[in-house]
Amino acid sequence: MEQVSSTSKAAARVAARRLATFGLIRRVGIRGDRKKYYRTADHLGTALKEGVMAIMRRRLETAWAEIDDLIGRIERVNGELDEVDGRFLLERLRYAKGLSQRFADALNSQWLELIAS
């Protein structure tokens, strides 16, 4: 027997807004109808490149700024921290920055550009 899944109107509305923010869908109207209708982007590759990937790049830049700020704060108060804790925190933050850099490299890869074209 086929299982039917359902989504609440509120959850569908939130998902539609998020997809629209990413540029993957856009809202369209029907004259005389107050309901909200959506249509997929005309070119999903362009939508991915200009929507999702651009948002991810901005979020990465924000994360890097936060990580750099935290590293600076820990280095300034390092004398007040237990030496082991201070080294641990710095190591983890630098590791997180390295991971985010690898993610950024993947976002900027030629393969992803080809897929999104």
C-alpha positions in Angstrom: 0.0 0.0 0.0 1.3 3.4 -0.9 2.1 5.7 1.9 0.9 9.3 1.6 2.8 12.0 3.4 1.3 15.4 4.2 2.8 18.7 5.0 1.1 21.5 6.9 0.2 24.7 5.1 2.6 26.6 7.4 5.5 24.2 6.7 4.9 24.5 2.9 4.7 28.3 3.2 8.1 28.4 5.0 9.7 26.0 2.5 8.4 28.0 -0.4 9.7 31.3 1.1 13.1 29.7 1.6 13.2 28.3 -2.0 12.2 31.7 -3.2 15.0 33.3 -1.2 17.5 30.9 -2.9 16.1 31.9 -6.3 15.0 28.3 -7.1 11.3 29.3 -7.4 9.4 32.5 -7.8 6.0 33.7 -6.9 3.4 34.1 -9.7 -0.1 35.5 -9.5 -3.3 34.6 -11.2 -5.6 37.5 -11.9 -8.6 37.4 -9.5 -7.1 34.7 -7.3 -5.6 35.6 -3.9 -3.8 32.3 -3.5 0.0 32.2 -3.8 1.4 30.2 -6.6 5.0 29.4 -7.4 7.0 28.5 -10.4 10.4 27.0 -10.7 13.2 29.3 -11.9 13.6 29.4 -15.6 17.2 28.2 -15.4 18.1 26.2 -12.3 21.9 26.5 -12.9 21.7 30.3 -12.9 19.4 30.2 -9.8 21.9 27.9 -8.0 24.8 30.1 -8.9 23.2 33.5 -8.1 21.0 32.2 -5.2 22.2 29.3 -3.2 25.9 29.6 -3.9 26.0 33.3 -3.3 24.1 32.9 0.0 26.5 30.2 1.1 29.5 32.4 0.2 28.2 35.3 2.3 27.5 33.0 5.2 31.0 31.6 5.0 32.5 35.1 5.0 30.4 35.8 8.2 31.6 32.6 9.8 35.3 33.4 9.0 34.9 36.9 10.6 33.4 35.3 13.7 36.1 32.7 13.9 38.9 35.3 13.4 37.3 37.4 16.1 37.1 34.5 18.6 40.8 33.5 17.8 41.8 37.1 18.5 39.9 37.2 21.8 41.3 33.9 23.0 44.9 35.0 22.1 44.4 38.3 24.1 43.1 36.5 27.2 45.3 33.4 26.8 47.1 34.2 30.1 43.8 34.1 31.9 42.8 30.7 30.4 44.1 27.4 31.5 46.9 26.7 29.0 45.3 23.4 27.9 41.9 24.9 27.5 43.3 27.9 25.5 45.3 25.7 23.2 42.3 23.4 22.7 39.9 26.3 21.8 42.4 27.8 19.4 43.0 24.4 17.8 39.3 23.7 17.3 38.7 27.2 15.9 41.5 26.9 13.4 40.2 23.4 12.5 36.7 24.9 11.9 38.2 27.6 9.7 40.1 25.0 7.7 36.9 23.0 7.2 35.0 26.1 6.1 37.9 27.0 3.7 37.6 23.5 2.1 33.9 24.0 1.7 34.5 27.4 0.1 37.0 25.8 -2.3 34.3 23.3 -3.2 31.8 26.1 -3.8 34.3 27.8 -6.1 35.3 24.7 -7.9 35.2 24.5 -11.7 33.2 21.3 -11.5 30.4 23.0 -9.6 30.5 26.0 -12.0 30.1 23.5 -14.9 27.2 21.8 -13.2 25.5 25.1 -12.5 25.9 26.3 -16.1 
